[in-house]
Amino acid sequence: MNNPLPQFDAQGRLRHLLTLDAMPAAELEALLTAAESLVAAPGEPVHYPPALEGRTVATLFFEPSTRTRCSFELAAKRLGAQVVNLGVAGSSTVKGESLADTLYTLEAMNVDLLIVRHREAGVCAELAALAGPHTAIINAGEGRRDHPTQGLLDALTIRRHKPDFANLRVAIVGDIAHSRVARSTIAALRTLGVADLRLVGPAEWLPDDHAPFGGAAQFTQLEEGIAGADVVMALRIQKERMQSAELPDFASYFARYGLTEARLAAAAPDAIVMHPGPMNRGVEIDDEVADGWRSVIREQVRHGVAVRMAVMLRLLENNPHPHDMI
């Protein structure tokens, strides 16, 4: 493989999940198909074969999270794995231990899979390069660059409603420049064949470098950007990644870019609305849209558990225990 990241092994099998950039279409489709088979309907009892029984999964989150962290934990437990959750305050990194030594410590305890969220881009790739042969790393979101499982769950949600990717029109609205979600979702959609991708938002939040965003068209007027769109995704304003001077007046932002039913009249009549969460209601999206007939936001959350189950199964299938190979 020519991938610069240690994401695939010498046989071309997925070894770690670090990014969706340059992910082969066959691998991406396989993950989505596996995830779709694992989606549980609302209220349905969740019983799965304990395929990860005897495996240990650790989460190490250096940033707050509800959806991502909980869904990884639920995904691992539903497959029978043992789960250890580590936060910054509960790990020895607060005492000065390096991330490498944290990895080595967890490996010594026979942790099979380490799920990491970090404020800095590149950390997961560094850990993957150091990981032993039976430890897999999953990037659960880092910096502004990658959030691969979010990109997968967004792609799965779209596929279940709008499977004709080649003729799909997708508009992503809001804080594009600071968004790892936008990058990963666009990477997945480009691989799946989406040609009409639009980025919509204030000029200062649109990227100078188009390459990480698949060369998507850019718009500063909401109605123009979402005209005829089949999928409209609102993004959270990434306040934690901004200087105070960059923060907008939220009322003014909503007046220009907040998704309302009236503004969505510009989109396709059967357009779906997405949001990666957490939502700032009355800023990026109003209640009527967030809870309305177009919204698939709760489906995204549900699909997140299935996607993370599929990823863990894939990685641990490709990274067997030594005794599994006897």
C-alpha positions in Angstrom: 0.0 0.0 0.0 1.1 3.6 -0.7 -0.8 5.0 2.2 1.6 7.2 4.3 -0.1 6.2 7.5 0.4 2.8 9.2 -3.3 2.0 8.5 -2.9 -1.2 6.5 -0.6 -4.1 7.0 1.8 -5.7 4.5 -1.1 -7.8 3.1 -3.3 -4.7 2.6 -5.6 -5.5 5.5 -7.0 -2.7 7.7 -4.7 -2.7 10.7 -5.8 0.5 12.4 -8.5 3.0 11.6 -6.9 6.5 11.5 -8.4 8.3 8.6 -10.9 7.9 5.7 -8.5 9.7 3.3 -7.5 7.3 0.5 -9.6 4.5 2.0 -10.2 2.0 -0.8 -13.8 2.0 -1.9 -14.1 -1.8 -1.4 -12.9 -1.4 2.2 -15.3 1.4 2.9 -18.2 -0.4 1.3 -17.4 -3.5 3.3 -17.5 -1.6 6.6 -20.8 0.1 5.7 -22.4 -3.2 4.7 -21.2 -4.9 7.9 -22.5 -1.9 10.0 -25.9 -2.0 8.3 -26.3 -5.6 9.3 -25.7 -4.6 13.0 -28.2 -1.7 13.2 -30.8 -2.2 15.9 -34.3 -0.8 15.4 -35.5 1.6 18.1 -36.7 -0.3 21.1 -35.4 -3.6 19.7 -33.6 -5.9 22.2 -29.9 -5.8 21.4 -28.5 -9.4 21.4 -25.4 -10.1 19.3 -23.0 -13.1 19.3 -20.2 -12.3 21.7 -17.6 -12.2 18.9 -15.2 -10.1 21.0 -15.4 -12.3 24.2 -12.0 -12.5 25.7 -10.9 -9.2 24.0 -10.1 -6.0 25.9 -11.0 -2.5 24.6 -9.7 0.7 26.2 -10.8 4.2 25.5 -8.6 7.2 26.1 -10.3 10.5 25.6 -8.5 13.8 26.0 -11.6 15.8 24.9 -15.2 15.6 26.2 -17.6 13.3 24.4 -21.0 11.8 24.8 -22.0 10.2 21.5 -18.6 8.9 20.5 -17.4 7.6 23.8 -20.7 6.0 24.8 -21.3 4.4 21.5 -17.8 2.8 21.4 -18.4 1.5 24.9 -21.8 0.1 24.1 -20.5 -1.4 20.8 -17.6 -3.2 22.6 -19.9 -4.5 25.4 -22.6 -5.7 23.0 -20.0 -7.8 21.3 -18.8 -9.3 24.6 -15.5 -7.4 25.1 -14.2 -6.1 28.4 -14.0 -2.3 28.4 -11.7 0.0 30.3 -12.5 3.8 30.1 -9.7 6.2 30.8 -10.1 10.0 30.9 -7.3 12.5 31.1 -7.9 13.0 34.8 -7.9 9.3 35.4 -4.7 8.4 33.5 -1.0 8.9 34.4 -0.6 11.4 31.6 -1.5 14.0 34.2 1.6 12.9 36.1 3.8 13.4 33.0 3.6 9.9 31.5 4.1 10.0 27.7 1.3 8.6 25.5 3.8 6.0 24.3 4.3 4.7 27.8 0.6 4.7 28.4 0.2 2.6 25.2 3.0 0.2 26.4 1.3 -0.1 29.8 -2.1 -1.0 28.3 -0.4 -3.5 26.0 1.3 -5.1 28.9 -2.3 -5.6 30.3 -3.3 -7.3 27.1 -5.5 -4.5 25.7 -6.3 -5.5 22.2 -7.8 -2.2 20.9 -7.2 1.4 22.0 -9.6 4.1 21.1 -8.2 7.6 21.3 -9.6 11.1 21.1 -7.1 13.9 21.2 -7.0 17.7 20.6 -3.9 17.3 18.4 -3.8 15.8 14.9 -1.4 13.0 14.2 -1.4 11.5 17.7 -3.2 8.3 16.6 -0.8 7.7 13.8 2.1 8.0 16.2 0.5 5.5 18.5 -0.2 3.2 15.6 3.4 3.3 14.5 4.4 2.2 18.1 1.7 -0.4 18.7 2.6 -4.0 19.0 1.4 -6.6 16.5 -1.8 -7.5 18.4 -2.9 -3.9 19.4 -5.1 -1.9 17.0 -5.7 1.9 17.3 -8.9 3.7 16.4 -9.0 7.4 15.9 -12.1 8.7 17.8 -11.5 12.3 16.6 -8.4 14.3 16.7 -7.7 18.0 16.1 -9.4 19.5 13.1 -8.3 16.7 10.8 -10.0 13.3 11.2 -13.0 11.6 12.7 -13.3 8.5 10.7 -16.1 6.6 12.5 -18.2 9.8 12.3 -17.6 9.9 8.5 -18.6 6.3 8.3 -21.8 6.7 10.3 -22.7 9.8 8.2 -22.2 7.8 5.0 -24.3 4.9 6.4 -27.1 7.2 7.3 -27.1 8.8 3.9 -26.9 5.4 2.2 -30.0 4.1 4.0 -32.0 7.1 2.7 -30.3 8.2 -0.5 -28.3 5.2 -1.9 -27.7 6.7 -5.4 -24.4 8.4 -4.4 -23.5 9.3 -8.0 -26.5 11.7 -8.3 -26.5 13.0 -4.8 -26.2 16.7 -3.9 -24.8 17.2 -0.4 -24.5 20.6 1.4 -22.5 21.0 4.6 -23.3 24.2 6.5 -21.5 26.1 9.2 -18.0 26.0 10.8 -16.2 24.1 8.0 -12.6 25.3 8.7 -12.5 23.9 12.2 -14.4 20.7 11.5 -12.8 17.2 11.4 -16.3 15.8 10.8 -16.6 17.7 7.5 -13.2 16.4 6.4 -14.0 12.7 7.2 -17.5 12.8 5.9 -16.4 14.4 2.6 -13.6 11.8 2.2 -16.1 9.0 2.6 -18.6 10.6 0.2 -16.0 11.3 -2.5 -14.9 7.7 -2.3 -18.5 6.6 -2.6 -18.9 8.7 -5.8 -20.6 11.9 -4.7 -19.6 14.6 -7.2 -21.8 17.5 -6.0 -20.5 18.6 -2.6 -21.0 22.1 -1.3 -19.6 23.9 1.7 -21.7 26.8 3.1 -20.9 29.3 5.7 -19.3 32.6 6.6 -16.3 33.4 4.4 -13.9 33.2 7.4 -15.0 29.7 8.1 -14.6 28.4 4.6 -11.2 26.6 4.0 -8.4 28.3 2.1 -7.1 24.9 1.1 -9.8 23.0 -0.9 -7.8 19.7 -1.1 -8.8 18.3 2.4 -12.4 19.0 1.5 -12.5 17.2 -1.8 -12.5 20.4 -3.8 -16.1 21.0 -2.8 -17.8 24.2 -4.1 -18.1 27.0 -1.6 -21.0 29.4 -0.8 -21.5 32.2 1.6 -25.3 32.4 1.0 -27.3 29.6 2.6 -30.2 29.4 0.2 -27.8 29.4 -2.8 -25.6 26.7 -1.2 -28.5 24.3 -0.3 -30.5 24.8 -3.5 -31.8 21.4 -4.6 -29.6 19.6 -2.1 -30.7 16.1 -1.2 -28.7 16.1 2.1 -28.1 19.2 4.3 -25.8 18.7 7.3 -25.4 21.5 9.9 -22.1 21.6 11.8 -21.6 22.7 15.4 -19.7 25.9 15.9 -16.4 24.7 17.3 -16.0 27.3 20.1 -13.2 25.3 21.7 -11.0 25.6 18.6 -11.5 29.4 18.2 -9.9 32.5 19.6 -12.4 34.7 21.4 -12.2 37.2 18.6 -13.4 34.5 16.1 -16.6 33.7 18.0 -19.7 35.0 16.2 -22.7 36.7 17.5 -25.0 33.6 17.7 -28.2 35.4 17.0 -26.7 36.9 13.8 -25.3 33.6 12.8 -28.7 31.9 13.2 -30.3 34.7 11.2 -28.0 33.9 8.3 -27.2 30.2 8.5 -29.5 28.5 11.0 -31.5 25.7 9.4 -35.3 26.5 9.5 -38.1 24.9 7.6 -38.5 28.2 5.7 -34.9 28.1 4.5 -35.0 24.4 3.7 -37.6 25.2 1.1 -34.6 25.8 -1.2 -33.4 22.2 -0.8 -34.9 19.2 -2.5 -38.5 18.5 -1.4 -37.4 15.2 0.2 -34.1 16.4 1.6 -32.8 14.9 4.8 -31.2 17.0 7.6 -28.2 15.8 9.6 -26.1 17.1 12.4 -23.1 15.3 14.1 -24.0 16.7 17.5 -23.9 18.1 20.0 -26.4 20.6 18.6 -26.7 24.2 19.6 -30.4 24.7 19.1 -31.3 28.2 18.0 -27.8 28.7 16.6 -27.1 26.0 13.9 -30.6 24.6 13.8 -34.0 25.3 15.2 -36.2 22.9 17.1 -38.7 22.4 14.3 -36.0 21.1 12.0 -34.0 19.2 14.6 -37.1 17.2 15.7 -39.0 17.3 12.4 -39.8 15.0 9.6 -36.6 15.7 7.7 -34.3 15.0 10.6 -32.2 11.8 10.7 -30.0 13.1 13.5 -31.1 10.4 16.0 -30.5 7.8 13.3 -26.9 9.0 13.0 -26.5 8.3 16.7 -28.0 4.9 16.4 -25.9 4.1 13.3 -22.8 5.2 15.3 -23.0 2.1 17.5 -23.3 -0.2 14.5 -20.4 1.4 12.7 -18.2 1.2 15.7 -19.1 -2.5 16.2 -18.3 -3.2 12.5 -14.9 -1.4 12.8 -13.9 -3.2 15.9 -14.9 -6.6 14.4 -12.9 -5.8 11.3 -9.8 -4.7 13.1 -9.7 -7.6 15.6 -10.4 -10.0 12.8 -7.3 -8.7 11.1 -5.3 -8.7 14.3 -5.9 -12.1 15.8 -4.7 -13.4 19.2 -1.6 -15.6 18.8 -3.6 -18.5 20.2 -6.2 -17.9 17.5 -3.6 -18.7 14.9 -2.5 -22.0 16.4 
